[in-house]
Amino acid sequence: MPAFVYDHYYDFAQLTDSLKKLAANYPDFAKLSSIGISPEGREIWLLTLTDFSQGAPEEKPAFYIDGNFHAGEVTSSMVALYTADYILDNSAQREVANLLKNTTFYIIPRVSPDGAEVYLKTPASLRSVPRIYPEAEQKPGLVPEDINGDGQILQMRQKSPYGDWKVSSLDDRLMVPRQPDELEGEFYRVYQEGMIHEPEAISGDLHRSNSLWGMDLNRNYPMNWDVEAKQSGAGPYPLSEPESKAVADFIITHPNISFVSTLHTTGGALLRLPGVKPEKEAPPLDIQIFKAIGKMAEEETDYYSINVFNEFFSDPNLVLSGAFDDWLYGNLGLPAYTLELWDLAHRAGVKNVYPRKEKSEKEIFEEAVKIMQFNDRVLQGKGFVPWTEFEHPQLGLVEIGGYLNKTFIQNCPPELLAAECHKVAVFLIRNAKTLPQLVLDSFKLQAVDENLWQLQFVVGNLGFLPTHLTQEAINLKRAKEIQVEISGARRVDNQPNKEKVGHLAGRVGRSFYHYSGYPTRSSADSTRKVTWMLKGQKGDQCVLKISCPTAGLVEKTFTLQ
């Protein structure tokens, strides 16, 4: 059984304590370190999982997982923690033991510890970090605030002849749009709960004021980065923030990272790359990889697998700049995806959530009813706070109520958290099994003459992914070739004892189905034969070393005889 209880969201102290306990309880498989310290002095924890008795972490292909790039998306940090907990709890089982023998997991549960702490311990919500950006001046308008002291920032509704909303006749908790021809009735204006900053400066309708915490760590990466005026939350320049730079530095200094899963909320979808251009413009091999991983996510989580550019955004002209996963793939050639956890709409029975499209008022209301019914059926109504009258010090009589944004809309309800964590962890483990894996497929040493030997061996890749990971990595000249090295003997004719032998296909790059339905074979190979002539004396001890940062290390010790 997992070591911890997943029925609430952990603050920094509890998350830290949990990570330390995992490392202490499983010293042969887990080590805790930090990739940096936040501006408020909190560690950005890294948990490294592997079987340390079977080689150093950096000598194995690595699966990287992170969470909490966005402060409020705390489901992601719990899924990351649960995945580590689940792997370690099952480390004695053959399947997981073999995975830990050949693979390294790098898990950063909380990229933004300062932001998550504010989110978890105050009524406030924020995008990433509690730092003033892009401007310190609070403009006139509504500032979100818990004005009735219940610990939540909900919604306010107030009766007004100018109101755009009315109470639904089917469920008085729901608000529906006022029809264009409705002149008589009881109408409302609906706002977020809060106080009005500089009310005397507001001459027209009440609008929300600007957020002083506008930084978005997931818009702060170099790929397609753009200025604040064009991309909100971008930061003054790429990697300007210590948290995003710490993650980037870690990625760059760990060339054994072979796949990246970055966890977010909400939406119940694996967002396939590319995100900055149509899917059809990406290399076909890479699209095969992303779709295959997405299919596994659908099987294990019931989430959607969709392309970011083509299906996630309803506006085809909307392209996000500076996203982490776009940088990983578009600049480094790493296979990656964003996993949007917690599929509220889908769980409530809403059909065709993706691709996103504009919906009629009728469709929107029907979906709202289903979500309310899900709240009543599964949570016994606890996800919604009934409308309650409150004397607002500036607006007068209002009603405050609405859905619990933090633990129903944006994050998984605590009652469902353990199950949500488990199904995603199962998928992530399946994903980790797709990494390339070097093997010494055959080995033959033959004496040719006195002190002259012929060495023949075949190096293979047992993984689903090719050793170069993606075609984009080759296009970007980022792919690392397999390297073969011999010590204890020397090659003839002054040939180097260390040589690059190219890349090997994975199963995805080797076979595929023709339109006829019959399997066919591409020109890419998953094995390669190497023949070397060696000089050395009989009885000499030699070591053959085959390595690739993204596919692992294989060593064979042999004697010339």
Secondary structure, 3 states (H helix, E strand, C coil): CCCCCCCCCCCHHHHHHHHHHHHHHCCCCEEEEEEEECCCCCEEEEEEECCHHHCCHHHCCEEEEECCCCCCCHHHHHHHHHHHHHHHHCCCCHHHHHHHHHCEEEEECCCCHHHHHHHHHCCCCCCCCCCCECCCCCCCEEEECCCCCCCCCCEEEEECCCCCEEECCCCCCCEEECCCCCCCCCCEEEEECEEEECHHHCCCCCCECCCCECCCHHHCCCCCCCCCCCCCCCCCCCCCCHHHHHHHHHHHCCCCEEEEEEEEECCCEEEECCCCCCHHHCCHHHHHHHHHHHHHHHHHHCCEEEEHHHHHCCCCCCCCCCCHHHHHHHHHCCCEEEEEECCHHHHCCCCCCCCCCCCCHHHHHHHHHHHHHHHHHHHCCCCEEEEEEEEECCCEEEEEEEECHHHHHCCCCHHHHHHHHHHHHHHHHHHHCCCCCEEEEEEEEEEEECCEEEEEEEEEECCCCCCCCCHHHHHCCCCCCCEEEEECCEEHHHCCCEEECCCCCCHHHCEEECCCCCEEECCCCCEEEEEEEEECCCCCEEEEEEEECCCEEEEEEEECC
